[in-house]
Amino acid sequence: MTSKTALIVVDIQNDYFPGGLWALKNVEAAAKNAALVIAFFRERGDLVVHIRHEFTSDEAPFFRPGSEGAQLHPSVINKPDESVVLKHYINSYRETELKPLLEKAGIEAVVVVGNMSHMCVDGITRASVDFGYSTTVLHDACATLDLEFNGVNVPAEHVHAAFMAALRFGYAAVISTSEYLNKAKEIP
């Protein structure tokens, strides 16, 4: 019997990896943790939903329509029976079948892994809570990159920490992959 918890794998796509158009810091380690969680959900027979971002213009800086960079990374590729939700916006629920898919499966809680911490992970986490889902983010299964604002360079580690702290403050449980798996394995 499956649980009422779904794993949402957000934008773990080729362009975010070394050699891609928008490489993130620590993306390989984050994807490795995401793959562990995917394997756990699959073993339990729980719902795994992959989100794939694709911009609508060939002029986009990354995730260009039909490009190899916009495809799911091989380390987390979906199985044939797992849904891949195509999105064109930061919020994975906007103009997609994600919410109806979760509703049909009777989902009450979601676990979020993926990229980028400060954009799509943040967006889906806040929206999931707004839709009433109990939400958990696995911080070490997410990645981001260095940013700059108003002449201030912000290292990826600080960007990530700031967004995880904000989500933990008012939106979601934010824990490590190992902490989540250890707790989840105790539940029959």
ROPADO-376393 format. One record per atom (N, C-alpha, C): residue number from 1; atom name; x, y, z. Coordinates in Angstrom, 2 decimals, always signed. Example, Ala and Ser with C-alpha at 12.3 -4.5 7.8 and 13.67 -1.06 7.14 Angstrom:
BEGIN
<1; N; <+13.19; -5.69; +7.80>>;
<1; CA; <+12.30; -4.50; +7.80>>;
<1; C; <+13.20; -3.30; +7.80>>;
<2; N; <+12.85; -2.25; +7.08>>;
<2; CA; <+13.67; -1.06; +7.14>>;
<2; C; <+12.90; +0.03; +7.87>>;
END
This chain:
BEGIN
<1; N; <+0.84; -1.19; +0.00>>;
<1; CA; <+0.00; +0.00; +0.00>>;
<1; C; <+0.88; +1.25; +0.00>>;
<2; N; <+0.54; +2.18; -0.83>>;
<2; CA; <+1.32; +3.40; -0.91>>;
<2; C; <+0.85; +4.42; +0.12>>;
<3; N; <+1.75; +5.32; +0.47>>;
<3; CA; <+1.42; +6.35; +1.45>>;
<3; C; <+0.76; +7.54; +0.76>>;
<4; N; <+0.42; +8.51; +1.54>>;
<4; CA; <-0.18; +9.73; +1.01>>;
<4; C; <+0.87; +10.82; +0.85>>;
<5; N; <+2.14; +10.39; +0.72>>;
<5; CA; <+3.26; +11.31; +0.52>>;
<5; C; <+3.86; +11.09; -0.86>>;
<6; N; <+4.10; +12.18; -1.56>>;
<6; CA; <+4.72; +12.12; -2.88>>;
<6; C; <+6.07; +12.80; -2.85>>;
<7; N; <+6.98; +12.31; -3.65>>;
<7; CA; <+8.28; +12.95; -3.86>>;
<7; C; <+8.18; +13.78; -5.13>>;
<8; N; <+8.57; +15.04; -5.02>>;
<8; CA; <+8.60; +15.90; -6.19>>;
<8; C; <+10.06; +16.25; -6.49>>;
<9; N; <+10.50; +15.83; -7.66>>;
<9; CA; <+11.89; +16.00; -8.10>>;
<9; C; <+11.90; +17.17; -9.07>>;
<10; N; <+12.44; +18.30; -8.61>>;
<10; CA; <+12.32; +19.56; -9.34>>;
<10; C; <+13.56; +19.87; -10.18>>;
<11; N; <+13.39; +19.88; -11.48>>;
<11; CA; <+14.38; +20.45; -12.41>>;
<11; C; <+15.80; +19.90; -12.25>>;
<12; N; <+15.94; +18.62; -12.05>>;
<12; CA; <+17.29; +18.04; -12.06>>;
<12; C; <+17.58; +17.69; -13.52>>;
<13; N; <+18.07; +18.70; -14.23>>;
<13; CA; <+18.21; +18.66; -15.67>>;
<13; C; <+19.65; +18.93; -16.10>>;
<14; N; <+19.97; +18.48; -17.28>>;
<14; CA; <+21.35; +18.51; -17.78>>;
<14; C; <+22.03; +19.87; -17.75>>;
<15; N; <+21.32; +20.93; -18.08>>;
<15; CA; <+21.95; +22.25; -18.12>>;
<15; C; <+22.50; +22.71; -16.77>>;
<16; N; <+22.05; +22.12; -15.68>>;
<16; CA; <+22.52; +22.50; -14.35>>;
<16; C; <+23.81; +21.78; -13.95>>;
<17; N; <+24.26; +20.84; -14.75>>;
<17; CA; <+25.44; +20.04; -14.43>>;
<17; C; <+26.67; +20.58; -15.14>>;
<18; N; <+27.88; +20.21; -14.68>>;
<18; CA; <+29.10; +20.67; -15.34>>;
<18; C; <+29.02; +20.43; -16.85>>;
<19; N; <+29.38; +21.45; -17.60>>;
<19; CA; <+29.29; +21.37; -19.06>>;
<19; C; <+27.97; +21.89; -19.59>>;
<20; N; <+26.98; +22.06; -18.71>>;
<20; CA; <+25.69; +22.60; -19.12>>;
<20; C; <+25.72; +24.12; -19.20>>;
<21; N; <+24.63; +24.70; -19.65>>;
<21; CA; <+24.58; +26.14; -19.87>>;
<21; C; <+24.43; +26.96; -18.58>>;
<22; N; <+24.06; +26.31; -17.45>>;
<22; CA; <+23.78; +27.05; -16.22>>;
<22; C; <+24.20; +26.20; -15.02>>;
<23; N; <+25.46; +25.80; -14.99>>;
<23; CA; <+25.95; +24.86; -13.97>>;
<23; C; <+25.82; +25.42; -12.55>>;
<24; N; <+25.34; +24.57; -11.66>>;
<24; CA; <+25.14; +24.92; -10.25>>;
<24; C; <+26.28; +24.39; -9.40>>;
<25; N; <+26.45; +24.97; -8.23>>;
<25; CA; <+27.45; +24.50; -7.27>>;
<25; C; <+26.89; +23.27; -6.55>>;
<26; N; <+27.71; +22.28; -6.34>>;
<26; CA; <+27.35; +21.07; -5.59>>;
<26; C; <+26.16; +20.30; -6.19>>;
<27; N; <+25.91; +20.50; -7.47>>;
<27; CA; <+24.75; +19.85; -8.09>>;
<27; C; <+24.89; +18.33; -8.13>>;
<28; N; <+26.10; +17.83; -8.31>>;
<28; CA; <+26.27; +16.38; -8.40>>;
<28; C; <+26.01; +15.72; -7.04>>;
<29; N; <+26.48; +16.32; -5.96>>;
<29; CA; <+26.21; +15.78; -4.62>>;
<29; C; <+24.72; +15.85; -4.30>>;
<30; N; <+24.07; +16.95; -4.67>>;
<30; CA; <+22.63; +17.09; -4.44>>;
<30; C; <+21.85; +16.04; -5.23>>;
<31; N; <+22.24; +15.83; -6.48>>;
<31; CA; <+21.56; +14.84; -7.32>>;
<31; C; <+21.76; +13.42; -6.78>>;
<32; N; <+22.93; +13.16; -6.23>>;
<32; CA; <+23.18; +11.85; -5.63>>;
<32; C; <+22.23; +11.61; -4.45>>;
<33; N; <+22.04; +12.62; -3.62>>;
<33; CA; <+21.08; +12.50; -2.51>>;
<33; C; <+19.65; +12.35; -3.03>>;
<34; N; <+19.32; +13.12; -4.06>>;
<34; CA; <+17.98; +13.00; -4.65>>;
<34; C; <+17.75; +11.58; -5.16>>;
<35; N; <+18.76; +11.00; -5.79>>;
<35; CA; <+18.64; +9.62; -6.31>>;
<35; C; <+18.39; +8.62; -5.18>>;
<36; N; <+19.00; +8.83; -4.01>>;
<36; CA; <+18.75; +7.95; -2.86>>;
<36; C; <+17.28; +8.02; -2.43>>;
<37; N; <+16.75; +9.22; -2.41>>;
<37; CA; <+15.36; +9.41; -2.00>>;
<37; C; <+14.40; +8.83; -3.05>>;
<38; N; <+14.74; +9.03; -4.32>>;
<38; CA; <+13.92; +8.45; -5.39>>;
<38; C; <+13.87; +6.93; -5.23>>;
<39; N; <+15.02; +6.32; -5.00>>;
<39; CA; <+15.08; +4.86; -4.83>>;
<39; C; <+14.22; +4.42; -3.65>>;
<40; N; <+14.25; +5.17; -2.56>>;
<40; CA; <+13.45; +4.84; -1.38>>;
<40; C; <+11.96; +4.92; -1.71>>;
<41; N; <+11.52; +5.98; -2.37>>;
<41; CA; <+10.11; +6.13; -2.72>>;
<41; C; <+9.68; +5.02; -3.68>>;
<42; N; <+10.53; +4.69; -4.63>>;
<42; CA; <+10.20; +3.61; -5.57>>;
<42; C; <+10.07; +2.29; -4.84>>;
<43; N; <+10.97; +2.01; -3.93>>;
<43; CA; <+10.94; +0.76; -3.17>>;
<43; C; <+9.64; +0.63; -2.38>>;
<44; N; <+9.16; +1.72; -1.85>>;
<44; CA; <+7.92; +1.72; -1.06>>;
<44; C; <+6.66; +1.77; -1.95>>;
<45; N; <+6.84; +2.03; -3.23>>;
<45; CA; <+5.69; +2.13; -4.12>>;
<45; C; <+4.97; +3.46; -4.02>>;
<46; N; <+5.67; +4.47; -3.52>>;
<46; CA; <+5.07; +5.79; -3.37>>;
<46; C; <+5.24; +6.62; -4.64>>;
<47; N; <+4.41; +7.63; -4.76>>;
<47; CA; <+4.40; +8.47; -5.96>>;
<47; C; <+5.67; +9.31; -6.08>>;
<48; N; <+6.29; +9.23; -7.26>>;
<48; CA; <+7.44; +10.07; -7.62>>;
<48; C; <+7.02; +10.88; -8.84>>;
<49; N; <+7.12; +12.20; -8.72>>;
<49; CA; <+6.77; +13.10; -9.82>>;
<49; C; <+8.01; +13.91; -10.17>>;
<50; N; <+8.37; +13.89; -11.44>>;
<50; CA; <+9.51; +14.66; -11.93>>;
<50; C; <+8.98; +15.94; -12.58>>;
<51; N; <+9.64; +17.05; -12.27>>;
<51; CA; <+9.31; +18.33; -12.89>>;
<51; C; <+10.44; +18.66; -13.86>>;
<52; N; <+10.06; +19.06; -15.07>>;
<52; CA; <+11.05; +19.42; -16.08>>;
<52; C; <+10.71; +20.80; -16.62>>;
<53; N; <+11.64; +21.73; -16.42>>;
<53; CA; <+11.44; +23.11; -16.88>>;
<53; C; <+11.97; +23.25; -18.30>>;
<54; N; <+11.19; +23.91; -19.12>>;
<54; CA; <+11.62; +24.22; -20.48>>;
<54; C; <+11.09; +25.60; -20.80>>;
<55; N; <+12.00; +26.51; -21.16>>;
<55; CA; <+11.55; +27.83; -21.56>>;
<55; C; <+10.90; +27.73; -22.94>>;
<56; N; <+10.14; +28.74; -23.30>>;
<56; CA; <+9.41; +28.71; -24.57>>;
<56; C; <+10.18; +29.36; -25.72>>;
<57; N; <+11.36; +29.92; -25.42>>;
<57; CA; <+12.13; +30.62; -26.45>>;
<57; C; <+13.51; +30.00; -26.62>>;
<58; N; <+13.95; +29.93; -27.87>>;
<58; CA; <+15.30; +29.48; -28.17>>;
<58; C; <+16.35; +30.48; -27.70>>;
<59; N; <+15.92; +31.66; -27.31>>;
<59; CA; <+16.82; +32.71; -26.82>>;
<59; C; <+17.06; +32.58; -25.31>>;
<60; N; <+16.43; +31.64; -24.66>>;
<60; CA; <+16.58; +31.45; -23.22>>;
<60; C; <+18.03; +31.13; -22.88>>;
<61; N; <+18.50; +31.54; -21.69>>;
<61; CA; <+19.89; +31.27; -21.33>>;
<61; C; <+20.18; +29.79; -21.07>>;
<62; N; <+19.16; +29.01; -20.78>>;
<62; CA; <+19.29; +27.57; -20.55>>;
<62; C; <+17.90; +26.95; -20.69>>;
<63; N; <+17.83; +25.63; -20.63>>;
<63; CA; <+16.56; +24.89; -20.80>>;
<63; C; <+15.81; +25.34; -22.05>>;
<64; N; <+16.55; +25.42; -23.14>>;
<64; CA; <+15.93; +25.82; -24.41>>;
<64; C; <+15.02; +24.71; -24.92>>;
<65; N; <+13.95; +25.06; -25.60>>;
<65; CA; <+12.99; +24.06; -26.07>>;
<65; C; <+13.66; +22.96; -26.89>>;
<66; N; <+13.37; +21.72; -26.53>>;
<66; CA; <+13.86; +20.56; -27.27>>;
<66; C; <+15.34; +20.28; -27.13>>;
<67; N; <+16.04; +21.03; -26.29>>;
<67; CA; <+17.49; +20.84; -26.17>>;
<67; C; <+17.84; +19.68; -25.25>>;
<68; N; <+19.05; +19.17; -25.41>>;
<68; CA; <+19.55; +18.13; -24.51>>;
<68; C; <+19.68; +18.68; -23.09>>;
<69; N; <+20.04; +19.95; -22.98>>;
<69; CA; <+20.18; +20.57; -21.67>>;
<69; C; <+18.88; +20.62; -20.88>>;
<70; N; <+17.76; +20.64; -21.57>>;
<70; CA; <+16.46; +20.70; -20.91>>;
<70; C; <+15.94; +19.32; -20.49>>;
<71; N; <+16.66; +18.26; -20.82>>;
<71; CA; <+16.22; +16.92; -20.48>>;
<71; C; <+16.61; +16.56; -19.04>>;
<72; N; <+15.88; +15.63; -18.46>>;
<72; CA; <+16.21; +15.17; -17.11>>;
<72; C; <+17.60; +14.56; -17.11>>;
<73; N; <+18.33; +14.78; -16.02>>;
<73; CA; <+19.68; +14.25; -15.90>>;
<73; C; <+19.61; +12.73; -15.72>>;
<74; N; <+20.52; +11.98; -16.31>>;
<74; CA; <+20.47; +10.51; -16.22>>;
<74; C; <+20.50; +9.97; -14.78>>;
<75; N; <+21.06; +10.71; -13.85>>;
<75; CA; <+21.14; +10.22; -12.47>>;
<75; C; <+19.79; +10.13; -11.79>>;
<76; N; <+18.78; +10.80; -12.33>>;
<76; CA; <+17.45; +10.81; -11.71>>;
<76; C; <+16.34; +10.56; -12.74>>;
<77; N; <+16.69; +9.96; -13.85>>;
<77; CA; <+15.72; +9.78; -14.93>>;
<77; C; <+14.48; +9.05; -14.44>>;
<78; N; <+13.35; +9.46; -14.96>>;
<78; CA; <+12.09; +8.84; -14.55>>;
<78; C; <+11.95; +7.43; -15.10>>;
<79; N; <+11.21; +6.61; -14.37>>;
<79; CA; <+10.80; +5.30; -14.89>>;
<79; C; <+9.57; +5.52; -15.75>>;
<80; N; <+9.27; +4.57; -16.64>>;
<80; CA; <+8.13; +4.76; -17.54>>;
<80; C; <+6.80; +5.05; -16.85>>;
<81; N; <+6.61; +4.54; -15.63>>;
<81; CA; <+5.33; +4.76; -14.94>>;
<81; C; <+5.33; +6.02; -14.06>>;
<82; N; <+6.41; +6.81; -14.11>>;
<82; CA; <+6.49; +8.03; -13.32>>;
<82; C; <+6.20; +9.25; -14.18>>;
<83; N; <+5.35; +10.11; -13.68>>;
<83; CA; <+4.96; +11.31; -14.42>>;
<83; C; <+6.11; +12.30; -14.50>>;
<84; N; <+6.19; +12.94; -15.66>>;
<84; CA; <+7.09; +14.08; -15.85>>;
<84; C; <+6.20; +15.27; -16.20>>;
<85; N; <+6.19; +16.25; -15.30>>;
<85; CA; <+5.37; +17.45; -15.50>>;
<85; C; <+6.24; +18.51; -16.17>>;
<86; N; <+5.83; +18.94; -17.35>>;
<86; CA; <+6.53; +19.99; -18.07>>;
<86; C; <+6.00; +21.34; -17.61>>;
<87; N; <+6.90; +22.23; -17.25>>;
<87; CA; <+6.49; +23.57; -16.82>>;
<87; C; <+7.28; +24.62; -17.58>>;
<88; N; <+6.70; +25.83; -17.60>>;
<88; CA; <+7.34; +26.96; -18.26>>;
<88; C; <+7.53; +28.13; -17.30>>;
<89; N; <+7.20; +27.94; -16.03>>;
<89; CA; <+7.28; +28.99; -15.03>>;
<89; C; <+8.01; +28.47; -13.80>>;
<90; N; <+8.39; +29.37; -12.91>>;
<90; CA; <+9.09; +29.00; -11.68>>;
<90; C; <+8.21; +28.10; -10.81>>;
<91; N; <+6.95; +28.46; -10.66>>;
<91; CA; <+6.02; +27.69; -9.84>>;
<91; C; <+5.57; +26.45; -10.62>>;
<92; N; <+5.89; +25.30; -10.10>>;
<92; CA; <+5.59; +24.03; -10.80>>;
<92; C; <+4.10; +23.74; -10.93>>;
<93; N; <+3.27; +24.43; -10.17>>;
<93; CA; <+1.82; +24.24; -10.26>>;
<93; C; <+1.19; +25.09; -11.36>>;
<94; N; <+1.87; +26.17; -11.73>>;
<94; CA; <+1.28; +27.13; -12.67>>;
<94; C; <+1.14; +26.52; -14.07>>;
<95; N; <-0.11; +26.42; -14.51>>;
<95; CA; <-0.45; +25.93; -15.85>>;
<95; C; <+0.14; +24.55; -16.15>>;
<96; N; <+0.13; +23.67; -15.12>>;
<96; CA; <+0.59; +22.29; -15.29>>;
<96; C; <-0.46; +21.35; -14.70>>;
<97; N; <-0.23; +20.06; -14.88>>;
<97; CA; <-1.14; +19.05; -14.33>>;
<97; C; <-0.68; +18.56; -12.95>>;
<98; N; <+0.26; +19.25; -12.31>>;
<98; CA; <+0.80; +18.78; -11.03>>;
<98; C; <-0.28; +18.65; -9.95>>;
<99; N; <-1.03; +19.69; -9.71>>;
<99; CA; <-2.03; +19.63; -8.62>>;
<99; C; <-3.07; +18.55; -8.90>>;
<100; N; <-3.67; +18.47; -10.09>>;
<100; CA; <-4.63; +17.38; -10.34>>;
<100; C; <-4.00; +15.99; -10.18>>;
<101; N; <-2.74; +15.85; -10.55>>;
<101; CA; <-2.05; +14.57; -10.41>>;
<101; C; <-1.94; +14.20; -8.93>>;
<102; N; <-1.57; +15.15; -8.08>>;
<102; CA; <-1.46; +14.90; -6.64>>;
<102; C; <-2.83; +14.62; -6.03>>;
<103; N; <-3.83; +15.37; -6.46>>;
<103; CA; <-5.19; +15.17; -5.94>>;
<103; C; <-5.71; +13.78; -6.29>>;
<104; N; <-5.50; +13.37; -7.53>>;
<104; CA; <-5.98; +12.06; -7.98>>;
<104; C; <-5.36; +10.93; -7.15>>;
<105; N; <-4.11; +11.12; -6.73>>;
<105; CA; <-3.41; +10.10; -5.95>>;
<105; C; <-3.71; +10.22; -4.45>>;
<106; N; <-4.51; +11.20; -4.05>>;
<106; CA; <-4.85; +11.37; -2.65>>;
<106; C; <-3.68; +11.84; -1.79>>;
<107; N; <-2.78; +12.59; -2.38>>;
<107; CA; <-1.58; +13.04; -1.68>>;
<107; C; <-1.92; +14.13; -0.66>>;
<108; N; <-1.32; +13.98; +0.52>>;
<108; CA; <-1.49; +14.96; +1.60>>;
<108; C; <-0.18; +15.63; +1.98>>;
<109; N; <+0.94; +15.02; +1.61>>;
<109; CA; <+2.26; +15.55; +1.97>>;
<109; C; <+3.20; +15.40; +0.79>>;
<110; N; <+4.13; +16.35; +0.66>>;
<110; CA; <+5.12; +16.27; -0.41>>;
<110; C; <+6.52; +16.45; +0.18>>;
<111; N; <+7.47; +15.78; -0.46>>;
<111; CA; <+8.88; +15.93; -0.16>>;
<111; C; <+9.50; +16.52; -1.41>>;
<112; N; <+10.28; +17.60; -1.24>>;
<112; CA; <+10.83; +18.33; -2.38>>;
<112; C; <+12.35; +18.18; -2.41>>;
<113; N; <+12.86; +17.85; -3.59>>;
<113; CA; <+14.30; +17.84; -3.87>>;
<113; C; <+14.50; +18.50; -5.23>>;
<114; N; <+15.70; +19.04; -5.47>>;
<114; CA; <+15.97; +19.55; -6.81>>;
<114; C; <+16.63; +20.90; -6.85>>;
<115; N; <+16.34; +21.62; -7.94>>;
<115; CA; <+17.07; +22.85; -8.27>>;
<115; C; <+16.10; +23.94; -8.72>>;
<116; N; <+16.49; +25.15; -8.67>>;
<116; CA; <+17.48; +25.82; -7.88>>;
<116; C; <+16.85; +26.19; -6.54>>;
<117; N; <+17.64; +26.12; -5.49>>;
<117; CA; <+17.14; +26.38; -4.14>>;
<117; C; <+16.39; +27.70; -4.05>>;
<118; N; <+16.93; +28.74; -4.67>>;
<118; CA; <+16.36; +30.08; -4.53>>;
<118; C; <+15.26; +30.39; -5.54>>;
<119; N; <+14.96; +29.49; -6.43>>;
<119; CA; <+13.93; +29.75; -7.43>>;
<119; C; <+12.84; +28.68; -7.38>>;
<120; N; <+13.01; +27.63; -8.15>>;
<120; CA; <+11.93; +26.65; -8.31>>;
<120; C; <+11.69; +25.81; -7.06>>;
<121; N; <+12.73; +25.51; -6.28>>;
<121; CA; <+12.53; +24.79; -5.02>>;
<121; C; <+11.75; +25.68; -4.06>>;
<122; N; <+12.16; +26.93; -3.95>>;
<122; CA; <+11.44; +27.88; -3.12>>;
<122; C; <+9.99; +28.03; -3.59>>;
<123; N; <+9.81; +28.20; -4.90>>;
<123; CA; <+8.47; +28.39; -5.45>>;
<123; C; <+7.53; +27.23; -5.19>>;
<124; N; <+7.99; +26.01; -5.43>>;
<124; CA; <+7.11; +24.85; -5.25>>;
<124; C; <+6.84; +24.59; -3.77>>;
<125; N; <+7.82; +24.89; -2.92>>;
<125; CA; <+7.62; +24.68; -1.49>>;
<125; C; <+6.53; +25.60; -0.96>>;
<126; N; <+6.64; +26.86; -1.26>>;
<126; CA; <+5.64; +27.83; -0.79>>;
<126; C; <+4.26; +27.53; -1.37>>;
<127; N; <+4.20; +27.20; -2.65>>;
<127; CA; <+2.92; +26.88; -3.28>>;
<127; C; <+2.32; +25.61; -2.69>>;
<128; N; <+3.15; +24.61; -2.42>>;
<128; CA; <+2.65; +23.36; -1.84>>;
<128; C; <+2.00; +23.63; -0.49>>;
<129; N; <+2.64; +24.43; +0.33>>;
<129; CA; <+2.07; +24.78; +1.63>>;
<129; C; <+0.77; +25.56; +1.44>>;
<130; N; <+0.77; +26.50; +0.51>>;
<130; CA; <-0.45; +27.28; +0.25>>;
<130; C; <-1.60; +26.39; -0.20>>;
<131; N; <-1.30; +25.29; -0.88>>;
<131; CA; <-2.33; +24.35; -1.31>>;
<131; C; <-2.70; +23.36; -0.21>>;
<132; N; <-2.06; +23.45; +0.94>>;
<132; CA; <-2.44; +22.61; +2.07>>;
<132; C; <-1.63; +21.33; +2.24>>;
<133; N; <-0.58; +21.16; +1.47>>;
<133; CA; <+0.25; +19.96; +1.61>>;
<133; C; <+1.26; +20.15; +2.74>>;
<134; N; <+1.40; +19.15; +3.58>>;
<134; CA; <+2.49; +19.12; +4.53>>;
<134; C; <+3.75; +18.96; +3.69>>;
<135; N; <+4.74; +19.83; +3.90>>;
<135; CA; <+5.86; +19.90; +2.98>>;
<135; C; <+7.20; +19.75; +3.70>>;
<136; N; <+8.06; +18.94; +3.13>>;
<136; CA; <+9.42; +18.73; +3.62>>;
<136; C; <+10.39; +18.99; +2.48>>;
<137; N; <+11.46; +19.73; +2.75>>;
<137; CA; <+12.51; +19.97; +1.78>>;
<137; C; <+13.78; +19.28; +2.29>>;
<138; N; <+14.42; +18.53; +1.43>>;
<138; CA; <+15.68; +17.88; +1.79>>;
<138; C; <+16.81; +18.79; +1.29>>;
<139; N; <+17.35; +19.55; +2.22>>;
<139; CA; <+18.26; +20.64; +1.85>>;
<139; C; <+19.52; +20.18; +1.13>>;
<140; N; <+20.03; +18.99; +1.45>>;
<140; CA; <+21.25; +18.54; +0.78>>;
<140; C; <+20.96; +17.78; -0.51>>;
<141; N; <+19.71; +17.79; -0.93>>;
<141; CA; <+19.32; +17.23; -2.23>>;
<141; C; <+18.85; +18.37; -3.14>>;
<142; N; <+19.30; +19.58; -2.82>>;
<142; CA; <+18.99; +20.78; -3.60>>;
<142; C; <+20.29; +21.53; -3.87>>;
<143; N; <+20.32; +22.28; -4.95>>;
<143; CA; <+21.52; +23.04; -5.31>>;
<143; C; <+21.14; +24.39; -5.89>>;
<144; N; <+22.13; +25.29; -5.89>>;
<144; CA; <+21.95; +26.61; -6.47>>;
<144; C; <+23.29; +27.13; -6.98>>;
<145; N; <+23.40; +28.42; -7.22>>;
<145; CA; <+24.63; +28.99; -7.74>>;
<145; C; <+24.89; +30.34; -7.10>>;
<146; N; <+26.08; +30.87; -7.34>>;
<146; CA; <+26.42; +32.21; -6.84>>;
<146; C; <+25.49; +33.23; -7.48>>;
<147; N; <+25.14; +34.24; -6.71>>;
<147; CA; <+24.30; +35.33; -7.22>>;
<147; C; <+24.99; +36.66; -6.97>>;
<148; N; <+24.46; +37.69; -7.59>>;
<148; CA; <+24.94; +39.05; -7.38>>;
<148; C; <+23.74; +39.95; -7.27>>;
<149; N; <+23.78; +40.87; -6.30>>;
<149; CA; <+22.72; +41.86; -6.20>>;
<149; C; <+23.31; +43.19; -5.77>>;
<150; N; <+23.08; +44.21; -6.57>>;
<150; CA; <+23.47; +45.57; -6.23>>;
<150; C; <+24.95; +45.67; -5.85>>;
<151; N; <+25.78; +44.95; -6.61>>;
<151; CA; <+27.21; +44.98; -6.38>>;
<151; C; <+27.71; +44.03; -5.31>>;
<152; N; <+26.82; +43.28; -4.70>>;
<152; CA; <+27.20; +42.34; -3.65>>;
<152; C; <+27.20; +40.93; -4.23>>;
<153; N; <+28.34; +40.26; -4.17>>;
<153; CA; <+28.42; +38.87; -4.62>>;
<153; C; <+28.00; +37.96; -3.48>>;
<154; N; <+27.09; +37.04; -3.77>>;
<154; CA; <+26.56; +36.14; -2.75>>;
<154; C; <+26.94; +34.71; -3.14>>;
<155; N; <+27.83; +34.07; -2.37>>;
<155; CA; <+28.22; +32.69; -2.69>>;
<155; C; <+27.03; +31.74; -2.64>>;
<156; N; <+27.07; +30.73; -3.45>>;
<156; CA; <+25.97; +29.75; -3.52>>;
<156; C; <+25.62; +29.19; -2.15>>;
<157; N; <+26.62; +28.93; -1.33>>;
<157; CA; <+26.37; +28.37; +0.00>>;
<157; C; <+25.49; +29.31; +0.84>>;
<158; N; <+25.71; +30.62; +0.68>>;
<158; CA; <+24.91; +31.60; +1.43>>;
<158; C; <+23.51; +31.74; +0.84>>;
<159; N; <+23.43; +31.71; -0.47>>;
<159; CA; <+22.12; +31.75; -1.14>>;
<159; C; <+21.28; +30.56; -0.65>>;
<160; N; <+21.88; +29.39; -0.72>>;
<160; CA; <+21.19; +28.16; -0.32>>;
<160; C; <+20.77; +28.23; +1.15>>;
<161; N; <+21.69; +28.61; +2.02>>;
<161; CA; <+21.40; +28.67; +3.45>>;
<161; C; <+20.29; +29.68; +3.75>>;
<162; N; <+20.32; +30.83; +3.10>>;
<162; CA; <+19.30; +31.84; +3.34>>;
<162; C; <+17.91; +31.34; +2.94>>;
<163; N; <+17.83; +30.69; +1.80>>;
<163; CA; <+16.52; +30.21; +1.36>>;
<163; C; <+16.03; +29.03; +2.19>>;
<164; N; <+16.93; +28.14; +2.57>>;
<164; CA; <+16.53; +27.01; +3.42>>;
<164; C; <+16.09; +27.53; +4.79>>;
<165; N; <+16.79; +28.52; +5.33>>;
<165; CA; <+16.41; +29.10; +6.62>>;
<165; C; <+15.04; +29.76; +6.53>>;
<166; N; <+14.78; +30.48; +5.44>>;
<166; CA; <+13.48; +31.14; +5.27>>;
<166; C; <+12.36; +30.11; +5.15>>;
<167; N; <+12.59; +29.06; +4.38>>;
<167; CA; <+11.56; +28.02; +4.24>>;
<167; C; <+11.31; +27.32; +5.57>>;
<168; N; <+12.37; +27.02; +6.30>>;
<168; CA; <+12.22; +26.34; +7.59>>;
<168; C; <+11.51; +27.24; +8.60>>;
<169; N; <+11.72; +28.54; +8.51>>;
<169; CA; <+11.12; +29.46; +9.46>>;
<169; C; <+9.60; +29.44; +9.40>>;
<170; N; <+9.04; +29.40; +8.19>>;
<170; CA; <+7.59; +29.53; +8.12>>;
<170; C; <+6.85; +28.64; +7.16>>;
<171; N; <+7.55; +27.76; +6.45>>;
<171; CA; <+6.86; +26.99; +5.43>>;
<171; C; <+6.97; +25.48; +5.58>>;
<172; N; <+8.16; +24.98; +5.81>>;
<172; CA; <+8.35; +23.54; +5.65>>;
<172; C; <+9.34; +23.00; +6.67>>;
<173; N; <+9.30; +21.69; +6.84>>;
<173; CA; <+10.40; +21.01; +7.53>>;
<173; C; <+11.55; +21.00; +6.54>>;
<174; N; <+12.72; +21.41; +6.98>>;
<174; CA; <+13.91; +21.42; +6.12>>;
<174; C; <+14.96; +20.58; +6.83>>;
<175; N; <+15.20; +19.40; +6.28>>;
<175; CA; <+16.08; +18.42; +6.93>>;
<175; C; <+17.01; +17.79; +5.90>>;
<176; N; <+17.97; +17.02; +6.39>>;
<176; CA; <+18.91; +16.36; +5.49>>;
<176; C; <+18.29; +15.09; +4.91>>;
<177; N; <+18.90; +14.61; +3.85>>;
<177; CA; <+18.46; +13.36; +3.23>>;
<177; C; <+18.55; +12.21; +4.21>>;
<178; N; <+19.68; +12.10; +4.91>>;
<178; CA; <+19.84; +10.98; +5.84>>;
<178; C; <+18.85; +11.05; +6.99>>;
<179; N; <+18.59; +12.25; +7.49>>;
<179; CA; <+17.60; +12.38; +8.56>>;
<179; C; <+16.22; +11.94; +8.07>>;
<180; N; <+15.85; +12.37; +6.88>>;
<180; CA; <+14.55; +11.98; +6.33>>;
<180; C; <+14.47; +10.46; +6.14>>;
<181; N; <+15.48; +9.88; +5.51>>;
<181; CA; <+15.44; +8.43; +5.25>>;
<181; C; <+15.43; +7.63; +6.53>>;
<182; N; <+16.19; +8.05; +7.53>>;
<182; CA; <+16.20; +7.34; +8.81>>;
<182; C; <+14.83; +7.37; +9.47>>;
<183; N; <+14.18; +8.53; +9.45>>;
<183; CA; <+12.84; +8.65; +10.06>>;
<183; C; <+11.81; +7.87; +9.24>>;
<184; N; <+11.88; +7.98; +7.92>>;
<184; CA; <+10.90; +7.34; +7.06>>;
<184; C; <+10.98; +5.82; +7.11>>;
<185; N; <+12.18; +5.29; +7.31>>;
<185; CA; <+12.34; +3.84; +7.38>>;
<185; C; <+11.73; +3.24; +8.65>>;
<186; N; <+11.53; +4.07; +9.65>>;
<186; CA; <+10.91; +3.61; +10.90>>;
<186; C; <+9.40; +3.48; +10.77>>;
<187; N; <+8.82; +4.13; +9.76>>;
<187; CA; <+7.37; +4.10; +9.56>>;
<187; C; <+7.03; +2.90; +8.66>>;
<188; N; <+6.14; +2.03; +9.15>>;
<188; CA; <+5.81; +0.85; +8.33>>;
<188; C; <+5.09; +1.22; +7.06>>;
END
